[in-house]
Amino acid sequence: MASKMEFKGRGLLDGQLLIAMPGMENGDFARSVVYICAHSDAGAMGFIINRPQPVTFADLLLHLELIDRNDAIMLPDHARQFPIQCGGPVDQSRGFVLHSDDYLSDSSIPVSDDISLTATLDIVRAISDGRGPRHATMMLGYAGWGPGQLEQEIARNGWLHCAATEDLIFDRFLDDKYDRALAMMGINPAMLSMDVGHA
């Protein structure tokens, strides 16, 4: 898990969704929906919320030596089915839990009025014990941008952005999340693809 991070104030895009335009050249972000957790003059940081990760929560607990093989077999359903996603191309060995604000620890960082981020083992233990937040997902890795980089990508029509909803962030149906994010903005993905193809 990651060490405690410092978020300084709220930026313009904090708590927003980025939706990749069809012309996005970076393969890591093709058809991605990104939840922005921190945005400032120093750069931006967020998590892709529609990329599956083949690692299971039981695998993670075993890797962190929080349980042994016998315990893994006995994990309750909520822990066995707990979602782990690929949060982005940066530092994929680090884990972050994006979650509802009904769980807070000394290491939790508020991202918005309703959503927090915790990157320490206490939340992993709480989830495995059934004491975790109401809504949560674990991300391995994150998406990061240097100073001015995200703004330049938006100016070049690489991203659309809109307000995030808790339902979309924590929804476990990843396959059509990109289309549903566009639909929240009133955009038909097929029309968007055609527009970009004729640019």
C-alpha positions in Angstrom: 0.0 0.0 0.0 1.0 3.6 -0.5 2.2 6.0 2.1 0.1 9.0 3.1 -0.3 11.6 0.4 -0.7 15.3 0.8 -3.6 17.0 -1.0 -3.5 20.8 -0.7 -6.9 22.3 -1.1 -9.4 21.7 -3.9 -8.6 22.3 -7.5 -10.9 23.1 -10.5 -11.2 19.5 -11.6 -11.2 17.8 -8.2 -14.1 15.4 -8.0 -14.7 15.6 -11.7 -14.8 12.8 -14.3 -12.6 12.9 -17.3 -13.9 11.0 -20.3 -11.4 10.1 -23.0 -12.3 11.4 -26.5 -12.0 8.7 -29.3 -8.9 10.3 -30.7 -6.9 9.9 -27.4 -3.5 8.6 -28.6 -2.3 7.1 -25.4 -3.4 3.5 -25.3 -3.5 3.5 -21.5 -6.4 5.9 -21.7 -8.4 4.7 -24.7 -12.1 4.7 -23.7 -11.2 5.5 -20.2 -13.2 7.2 -17.5 -11.0 8.9 -14.9 -12.0 10.2 -11.5 -9.8 13.2 -10.6 -8.8 13.3 -6.9 -6.3 16.2 -7.0 -5.8 19.0 -9.4 -3.6 22.1 -9.0 -0.8 24.1 -10.6 1.5 21.3 -9.6 -0.4 18.7 -11.8 -3.2 16.3 -11.4 -3.8 12.8 -10.0 -6.8 10.5 -10.5 -7.9 6.9 -11.1 -9.3 5.1 -14.1 -12.6 3.7 -12.9 -13.5 1.4 -15.8 -10.4 -0.9 -16.1 -10.6 -4.4 -14.6 -7.6 -5.9 -12.8 -7.1 -9.7 -12.8 -5.9 -9.7 -9.2 -8.5 -10.7 -6.6 -8.9 -9.2 -3.1 -7.9 -12.6 -1.7 -4.7 -12.6 -3.8 -3.9 -9.2 -2.5 -4.4 -10.2 1.2 -2.2 -13.2 0.6 0.5 -11.1 -1.0 0.4 -8.6 1.9 0.6 -11.6 4.3 -2.6 -10.4 6.1 -4.1 -13.9 5.7 -2.8 -17.4 4.9 -4.2 -19.9 2.4 -6.7 -21.4 4.8 -8.1 -18.0 5.7 -8.4 -17.2 2.0 -10.8 -20.1 1.6 -12.9 -18.8 4.5 -13.2 -15.2 3.3 -16.8 -13.9 3.4 -18.5 -13.0 0.1 -18.2 -9.3 0.6 -14.4 -9.6 0.8 -14.1 -12.3 -1.9 -16.1 -10.1 -4.3 -14.4 -6.8 -3.4 -13.4 -5.1 -6.7 -9.9 -4.3 -7.6 -9.2 -2.2 -10.7 -6.3 -0.9 -12.7 -6.2 2.7 -11.5 -3.7 3.9 -14.1 -0.3 3.4 -15.6 1.7 5.0 -12.8 3.2 2.9 -10.0 0.9 -0.1 -10.4 2.5 -1.8 -7.3 0.8 0.8 -5.1 -2.7 0.3 -3.8 -5.3 3.0 -3.1 -8.9 2.6 -1.8 -11.4 5.1 -3.1 -14.4 5.0 -0.8 -17.5 6.6 0.7 -17.0 8.9 3.6 -18.6 6.6 6.2 -15.1 5.1 6.8 -12.4 7.4 8.0 -9.0 6.8 9.5 -6.0 9.0 10.3 -4.7 8.3 6.9 -7.9 9.0 4.9 -7.9 12.1 2.7 -11.2 13.7 1.7 -11.5 14.1 -2.1 -15.0 15.5 -2.3 -17.8 16.1 0.2 -18.8 12.4 -0.1 -15.7 10.5 -1.2 -12.3 9.8 0.5 -9.1 8.1 -0.4 -7.2 5.8 1.9 -3.8 4.3 1.0 -2.8 2.4 4.1 -3.4 -1.2 5.3 -5.9 -0.2 7.9 -8.7 0.0 5.4 -7.7 -3.3 3.8 -8.0 -5.0 7.2 -11.3 -3.2 7.8 -12.7 -4.4 4.5 -11.6 -8.0 5.0 -13.2 -7.9 8.5 -16.5 -6.4 7.3 -15.8 -3.1 9.0 -15.1 -1.2 5.8 -16.9 1.6 4.0 -20.4 1.2 2.4 -19.0 1.8 -1.1 -15.4 1.2 -2.1 -13.1 0.0 -4.8 -9.3 -0.6 -4.7 -7.1 0.8 -7.4 -3.6 -0.5 -8.3 -1.7 2.4 -9.8 -2.9 5.8 -10.7 -3.1 8.3 -13.5 -0.9 11.4 -13.1 -0.1 14.6 -15.0 2.6 17.1 -14.6 2.1 20.9 -14.3 -0.2 22.1 -17.1 -0.2 18.7 -18.9 -3.9 17.9 -18.3 -5.0 21.4 -19.2 -3.1 21.0 -22.5 -4.7 17.6 -23.2 -8.2 19.1 -22.5 -7.4 22.1 -24.8 -6.5 19.6 -27.6 -9.9 17.9 -27.2 -8.4 14.8 -25.6 -10.9 14.8 -22.7 -14.4 15.8 -21.8 -15.1 16.5 -18.2 -18.2 16.5 -16.0 -19.3 16.2 -12.4 -18.9 12.7 -11.0 -21.6 10.7 -9.3 -21.0 8.2 -6.6 -23.1 5.7 -8.4 -20.9 5.7 -11.5 -17.6 5.7 -9.5 -18.5 2.6 -7.5 -20.6 0.8 -10.1 -19.0 -2.6 -10.6 -20.2 -3.0 -14.2 -17.1 -1.7 -16.0 -17.8 -2.8 -19.6 -20.3 -0.1 -20.5 -19.2 2.6 -17.9 -17.6 4.7 -20.7 -20.8 4.8 -22.7 -22.8 5.6 -19.5 -20.5 8.4 -18.6 -21.0 10.0 -22.0 -24.7 9.4 -21.7 -24.7 11.5 -18.5 -23.5 14.4 -20.6 -26.2 13.7 -23.2 -23.6 12.4 -25.7 -24.2 9.3 -28.0 -20.8 7.5 -28.3 -21.5 6.5 -31.9 -22.0 10.1 -32.9 -18.9 11.2 -31.1 -16.9 8.6 -32.9 -18.2 9.7 -36.3 -17.5 13.4 -35.5 -13.9 12.6 -34.6 -13.4 10.4 -37.6 -14.4 13.2 -39.9 -12.3 15.9 -38.2 
